[in-house]
Amino acid sequence: MLWFHDHGEEIMLDALTERPHDEPPFASLMWGLRALLADLDESTPEDAERFLKLRRLFESHPHLVGLSAARGAETERRLAEKVAARRGTDPDEDQLAHLIVAFAMSTMRVGFECPRRDAPMAEIKERMAQTLELTERCLRPGWDQQP
């Protein structure tokens, strides 16, 4: 179950590391989400079925959602550490680094789950792409580069 978290975290961290250091942190995270979306595009039908089966498993066993959320919080912490490092700040003191990550991860959650969870993989990928574009239109450039 947690392989999906591990794999997604690896893609996001790699993308964040590979982006230019002077790029705004949120833009770098959006690039990471696009890399995650590209990985979904390259997935096999078996990978897609495993992903959808995992979603059904969460729906039938809600207590597993808590484990998934805890694992997601670990990922968000590691991403916030990377963002803080890019900003030259201490992740334990930099609320903005955590907010930048929270906005990016909420974009992913909305893209994957809203307005409906029971969609086929093609619809999920399209909705995720639309959510990325919507998020970028909603935020003023430079908001994530404040002190």
C-alpha positions in Angstrom: 0.0 0.0 0.0 2.7 2.5 0.9 4.7 1.8 -2.3 2.5 4.4 -4.0 3.6 6.9 -1.4 7.2 6.0 -1.7 7.2 6.1 -5.4 5.4 9.4 -5.6 7.7 10.9 -2.9 10.7 9.9 -4.9 9.4 11.5 -8.0 8.6 14.7 -6.2 11.9 14.9 -4.4 13.9 14.2 -7.5 12.0 16.8 -9.5 12.5 19.4 -6.7 16.2 18.6 -6.6 16.6 18.9 -10.4 14.8 22.2 -10.7 16.9 25.4 -10.9 17.7 26.6 -7.4 16.4 30.2 -8.1 13.0 28.9 -9.4 10.2 29.8 -7.0 9.6 26.8 -4.7 5.9 26.4 -5.6 6.7 26.3 -9.3 9.3 23.6 -8.6 6.6 21.6 -6.7 4.2 22.0 -9.6 6.9 20.7 -11.8 7.1 17.7 -9.5 3.4 17.1 -9.7 3.6 17.2 -13.4 6.4 14.6 -13.2 4.1 12.5 -11.1 1.3 12.9 -13.7 3.8 12.0 -16.5 4.6 8.9 -14.5 0.9 8.0 -14.4 0.8 8.4 -18.1 3.6 5.9 -18.5 1.9 3.4 -16.1 0.9 0.0 -17.4 -2.7 -1.1 -17.3 -1.7 -3.3 -14.4 -0.3 -0.3 -12.5 -3.5 1.6 -13.1 -5.6 -1.3 -11.8 -3.4 -1.5 -8.7 -3.9 2.2 -8.1 -7.7 1.9 -8.5 -7.8 -1.2 -6.3 -6.0 0.7 -3.6 -8.6 3.4 -3.8 -11.4 0.8 -3.4 -9.5 -0.7 -0.5 -9.4 2.6 1.3 -13.1 3.1 0.7 -13.9 -0.3 2.2 -11.5 0.0 5.1 -11.5 3.6 6.2 -9.0 2.9 9.0 -6.3 2.5 6.3 -6.8 6.1 5.2 -5.3 7.1 8.5 -2.1 5.1 7.7 -2.0 6.7 4.3 -2.4 10.2 5.8 0.4 9.6 8.3 2.7 8.4 5.4 1.6 11.5 3.4 2.6 13.7 6.4 6.1 12.2 6.3 6.4 13.1 2.6 5.2 16.6 3.3 7.8 17.1 6.0 10.6 15.9 3.7 9.3 18.2 0.9 9.1 21.1 3.4 12.7 20.5 4.4 13.7 20.7 0.7 11.7 23.9 0.2 13.2 25.5 3.3 16.7 24.5 2.1 16.0 26.3 -1.3 14.8 29.3 0.7 17.8 29.2 3.0 15.6 28.8 6.1 15.2 26.4 8.9 12.2 24.1 8.2 11.4 24.1 12.0 11.0 27.9 11.8 9.7 28.5 8.3 5.9 28.3 8.2 5.9 29.4 4.6 7.9 26.4 3.5 5.2 24.1 5.0 2.4 26.2 3.5 4.0 26.0 0.0 4.1 22.2 0.3 0.5 22.1 1.7 -0.8 24.0 -1.2 1.0 21.7 -3.7 -0.2 18.6 -1.9 -3.8 19.8 -1.6 -3.7 20.5 -5.4 -2.8 16.8 -5.8 -5.6 15.7 -3.4 -8.2 17.7 -5.2 -7.0 16.5 -8.6 -7.1 12.9 -7.6 -10.4 13.0 -5.5 -12.7 15.9 -6.4 -15.4 16.1 -7.4 -15.7 12.3 -7.6 -13.4 9.5 -6.4 -14.8 6.6 -8.4 -13.5 7.7 -11.8 -11.4 5.7 -14.3 -7.7 6.4 -14.5 -8.0 8.5 -17.7 -10.5 10.8 -16.0 -8.3 11.1 -12.9 -5.2 12.0 -15.0 -7.2 14.7 -16.9 -8.7 16.1 -13.7 -5.3 16.2 -12.2 -3.9 18.2 -15.2 -6.9 20.6 -15.0 -6.4 21.1 -11.2 -2.7 22.0 -11.7 -3.6 24.6 -14.3 -6.4 26.0 -12.0 -4.0 26.2 -9.0 -1.4 28.1 -11.0 -4.0 30.6 -12.2 -5.3 31.2 -8.6 -2.0 32.2 -7.1 -0.1 35.4 -7.7 3.4 34.9 -9.1 6.0 35.5 -6.3 3.7 34.7 -3.4 6.1 31.9 -2.3 9.2 34.0 -2.3 8.2 36.3 0.6 10.6 36.4 3.6 
